[in-house]
Amino acid sequence: MLEMLEGLNPDMEVRFASQPNYPFEYDIDNVVVVESENKRTGDSEEIVYLEEGRQIGYLPGDVSVELGWG
């Protein structure tokens, strides 16, 4: 995800798109990093979780098209 965001304006708003068949957009309420054990390798790894915030509304149609959902 960091590579995907690299080079973008750090002050830009970040939203989450969900449910391709009934698309909504959400803001992000919280970001947490959790140390977890990889079940396949047994190694410890950090995982970033984005907490779904409030539902803003329906995802705009042009965003659905850009995501390949419509």
Sine and cosine of phi, psi and omega as CSV:
sin_phi,cos_phi,sin_psi,cos_psi,sin_omega,cos_omega
0.00,0.00,-0.63,0.78,0.01,-1.00
-0.88,0.48,-0.64,0.77,0.04,-1.00
-0.90,0.43,-0.61,0.80,0.01,-1.00
-0.92,0.40,-0.54,0.84,-0.05,-1.00
-1.00,0.00,-0.21,0.98,-0.05,-1.00
-0.85,0.53,0.72,-0.69,0.05,-1.00
1.00,0.02,-0.13,0.99,0.05,-1.00
-1.00,0.07,0.35,-0.94,0.03,-1.00
-0.88,0.48,0.86,-0.51,-0.05,-1.00
-0.92,0.38,-0.24,0.97,0.03,-1.00
-1.00,-0.02,-0.01,1.00,-0.03,-1.00
-0.94,0.35,0.63,-0.78,0.05,-1.00
-0.93,0.37,0.62,-0.78,0.04,-1.00
-0.92,-0.40,0.75,-0.66,0.05,-1.00
-0.80,-0.60,0.27,-0.96,-0.02,-1.00
-0.89,-0.46,0.79,-0.62,0.06,-1.00
-0.98,-0.18,0.68,-0.74,-0.10,-1.00
-0.64,-0.77,0.44,-0.90,0.14,-0.99
0.89,0.46,0.99,0.16,-0.03,-1.00
-0.81,0.59,-0.53,0.85,-0.03,-1.00
-0.99,0.14,-0.29,0.96,0.02,-1.00
-0.51,-0.86,0.93,0.37,-0.26,-0.96
-0.94,0.33,0.75,-0.66,0.10,-0.99
-0.82,-0.57,0.29,-0.96,0.12,-0.99
-0.84,-0.54,0.57,-0.82,-0.05,-1.00
-0.75,-0.67,0.46,-0.89,0.22,-0.98
-1.00,0.07,0.12,-0.99,-0.02,-1.00
-0.96,-0.29,0.84,-0.54,-0.11,-0.99
-1.00,0.09,-0.57,0.82,-0.10,-1.00
-0.37,-0.93,0.42,-0.91,0.09,-1.00
-0.77,-0.63,0.81,-0.59,0.04,-1.00
-0.78,-0.63,0.51,-0.86,0.07,-1.00
-0.92,-0.39,0.78,-0.62,-0.05,-1.00
-0.83,-0.55,0.73,-0.69,0.11,-0.99
-0.99,0.14,0.81,-0.59,-0.08,-1.00
-0.66,-0.75,0.42,-0.91,0.05,-1.00
-1.00,-0.02,0.78,-0.63,0.07,-1.00
-0.95,0.32,0.88,-0.48,-0.08,-1.00
-0.91,0.41,-0.45,0.90,0.01,-1.00
-0.98,0.18,-0.67,0.74,-0.11,-0.99
-0.97,-0.25,-0.32,0.95,-0.07,-1.00
0.99,0.15,-0.06,1.00,0.01,-1.00
-0.97,0.25,0.46,-0.89,0.08,-1.00
-1.00,0.08,0.65,-0.76,0.02,-1.00
-0.57,-0.82,0.44,-0.90,0.08,-1.00
-1.00,-0.08,0.67,-0.75,0.02,-1.00
-0.81,-0.58,0.71,-0.71,0.05,-1.00
-0.99,-0.11,0.79,-0.61,0.07,-1.00
-0.92,-0.40,0.71,-0.70,0.08,-1.00
-0.97,-0.25,0.84,-0.55,0.01,-1.00
-1.00,0.05,0.79,-0.61,0.04,-1.00
-0.88,0.48,0.79,-0.61,0.04,-1.00
-1.00,-0.07,-0.57,-0.82,-0.03,-1.00
-0.97,0.23,0.51,-0.86,0.06,-1.00
-0.97,0.23,0.82,-0.57,-0.03,-1.00
-0.99,0.12,-0.63,0.77,-0.02,-1.00
0.39,-0.92,-0.27,-0.96,0.06,-1.00
-0.94,0.35,0.58,-0.81,0.04,-1.00
-0.94,0.35,0.77,-0.64,0.02,-1.00
-0.85,0.53,0.60,-0.80,-0.05,-1.00
-0.83,0.56,-0.63,0.78,-0.01,-1.00
-0.91,0.41,-0.51,0.86,0.04,-1.00
-0.94,0.33,-0.68,0.74,0.06,-1.00
-0.84,0.54,-0.67,0.74,0.02,-1.00
-0.90,0.43,-0.70,0.71,-0.01,-1.00
-0.89,0.47,-0.56,0.83,0.03,-1.00
-0.98,0.19,-0.13,0.99,-0.02,-1.00
0.99,0.13,0.33,0.94,-0.04,-1.00
-1.00,-0.09,-0.26,0.97,-0.09,-1.00
-0.53,-0.85,0.00,0.00,0.00,0.00
